[in-house]
C-alpha cells in the first residue's frame, strides 16, 4: 500500500466516522480503534460503502495486553555466559494475579482485532475493539457481516475467553473437553495446570498436578543486546570509512 493510499484512507475514515474511530498509521499499516458499541455499525459501513468496500475478511484474533511491554530478559547488560544469563524478575506466566502488571497506557486488557482487505481499492485495515470489562470481556460478533469470522471468534473465545455476543455457536474449538481456563491469557501458567498421561494399571488417562519447573526458553522482547549495539556501531564506522 502506498503512502498516498494510506493518507487517503485515513482521511476518508476521519470524514466518515469522526470520533467513532481512533485512526493511526504505523509501519505503513492503518489501525482503527472502535468501541464495542460501535463495532457493528462501523464494520457494516466498511464492508458496504463505496469509499471502503472491505469485503474480504481475513482474520480475527484475540489479544491480551496484560504485561504488555514487560519482559523477563535483560538484554542491555547481560554477559555472554550461560543460556539464562538475561533472565530476571517474574514476568509473563509467573506473576500472581494480585501482583499482575498493569500498563499505564493500556487501561483495558482484552481486544478483538480484525484484518480486512478491500480488493476494489487495494487497501487493508486493522480494526481493533477493546472489551470494556477485563473480568468478563464481551464484544459483538461480526459473523452476521462476515460469516467467515465464525471459527476465528470461537478460537479467540477458547484461547482468550473473549465472549462474542451474537455468535451462533460459541464453543471451544482447540482445547480438550473439560479444559479449565484460557491458555493464551498472559496469567495462564506457562507450564499449564495439569499433566495428562496414560496409566497402564488403571487403563485410562489420568490427570495429575504439573511436576516440571517453568523456565524461560524464548525472550519475548525486542532485543537490544550490548553485542548488537557494538555491531551496529562498527557497521556505522565502516560505512563512514567507505
N, C-alpha and C positions, 0 to 999 in steps of 0.2 A: 504494500500500500504506500503510495507516495505521500509526502508531507502535505501537498495541496489537497489530496483526497481526505486526509485526516482533518485538516483545518476546516474543510467544507462540511464534513460530518459533524464535527464539534459545534460549528455554528448552527447547523440545522437542528441538532439536538437541543441547543440552548433556546433557539427561537420557538421550537415546538413544545418543549416540556418545561422550560423555565426552572423554577425551584424544585420541581419534582425529581430532577436528576442532578447529581453532582458529577461532573464530567472532568476527566483528566487524561493527558496523553503522556505515557512513559514508554521509552524504548520503541517508539513508533506504534504503540498499541493504545487503542481507545478503551477506557474503562468508565462505565457509567454506574453510579451507585443509586439505588432506588429503595424507598421504604416498602416493606411488605404490603402495606395497604394500597400502594400504587402499582404494584408489580404487574397485575393482570392487565390493567389499562395501558401501561407503558409497553408491555410485551405485545399486546394486540396491535397497537399502533406501529410498533417497529416491524411487525410482520406484514401488515396490510397497507400502510400508507405509501404512496408513490415515491416519496422522498427517501424511504428507507428500504422497504422490501427485504427484510431479513427473514426470508422464507426457509432457509436451511438451518435447522437446529443441529449443532454439532455435539454439544456435551453439556451436562450439568454436574457439578460436583459440590460436595460439602467442604468447608474449611473450618478448622478450629484455631482461632487466633490466640488461645491461651499460651502464654510464654513466648509469644511472637518476638523474635529478635534476641531471645536468650540462647545461651549455648553452654555446654559443659566443657568446651575446649578453649584453652588459652593459646591462641595461635601467634601472638606477638612475641612473647618472651620464652616460649618453650625451647628446651635444649634438644639437640639431635641424638638423644639417647632414650631407648626403650619405647615400646609401642604406645603406652598410655601416658606418655610424658606430658601431654597437654590437658589431661582430664582434671577438672577442678569443680567443686561445688556439686549441688544436686539440682539438675535441671529436668528436662522433659522426661516424664515417665518415672521419676524418682521422688519428687516432692509430694508431701501430703496435701490433702485438699485444703486444710486450714492455712498452709504455707504457700499456696499456689501463687505464682507471679501474676500481676495484673498490669499490662502495658498501659501507660497513661494516655497514649494517643489512640488506643483502640478500646473504647469503653464497652463495646459489645463483643461477645465471644464467637458466636457461630454465624457463618454466612453461607448462602447458597449462590454459586457462581455459574453463569450461563455463557456459553460461547456460541455466537451467532454469525452467520455468513449471508451476505447479500450477493447473489450471483449477478443480479441485474446491474448493481452499482460497483461490483468488485470491491466490496468493503467488508470488514469484520468489526465486531464489537464484543466487548466483555461486559455483561450485565451482572451486578452484584447486589444481593439483598441480605442485609443483616437481620437476623431474628431479634425481636425486641426483648425476649426473655431468655436469659442464659440457662435457667433451670428447666425450662420447657420450651425449647426453640421451635417455633412454628413459622412457616412461610407458605403462601398459596402454591398449589400445584399448577404447573403450566401444561399439563397433559391435554387440556382442552384446547390449547393453542398449538402446541407441537406434540402430537401423540408419541413421537419418538422419545420423549422425556420419561416415559413410564419406568423402564428398568433402571435408568440413571437415578431417578428420585428414590427408588427402592434401595439402590446401593448407598446413597447418601444417608438414608434413614438407617440402614443396617450398620454402617460404619461410624456414623457421627451422631445418630439419634435425632436428626432433624425431622420434624413432622411436616409432611406436605399435605396441607389441608385441601381436601377435594380429590385426592388421588384415588383412583378406582379400586386399587388392590395393594395397599401399603403393607407389604410383608418383607421380612428379611429375605435376602437373595444370595448372600455369600457365606454367612456363618451357619453353624450347625443348629439343629433343632435344640431348643432349650438354652442357647447361648445367653450368658448374662453379661450385660454391658455393651459398649460400642468401641471396638478395638482401635479405631483411628482417633479417638479423643486423646488429647495430649496428657491427660491424667490417668489414662489406662496403663496399667503396669506393662513395662516393656517385655517382661518375661511371662505375662499372662497371669491368670488366677489359678488355673488348674493344669495338671498334666493328664494326658489320656494314654492308657496302654491296655493291651490285651492280657488278661490274667488267665493262664492256662489251667489253673486249678478250678477257678470259678467258671471258666469257659465263657467269659463275657468281657466286654470293655469296661474298665473301671476308671473312675476319676479320682485323682489324688492331689494334695497340695503341691505347688511347684517346689522342686528340690534344687534348682540351679540358682546361682547368684547372678544378678544383672551386671553387665559390663558394657562399656562404650565400644562400639565397633566402627561406626561411621560418624565423623563430626558433622553435625547439622549446622553449619555456619559457613559464611563466606570467608575463606581462608585468607589470612594476611600475615603469613609467616615471616619471620625475620630473614630467612633464606630467600624468600621470594622478593622481599624488599631489596636485598642486596643484588639479586639477579637483575631486577629492573634498573637499579642504579648503574650497574655495569653495562647493561644494554644501552642505556641513555648515553654513557660516556663513549661507547664505540660509535654510536650514531653521530655524535658531535665530532669525533675524530675523522669520520669519513666525510 
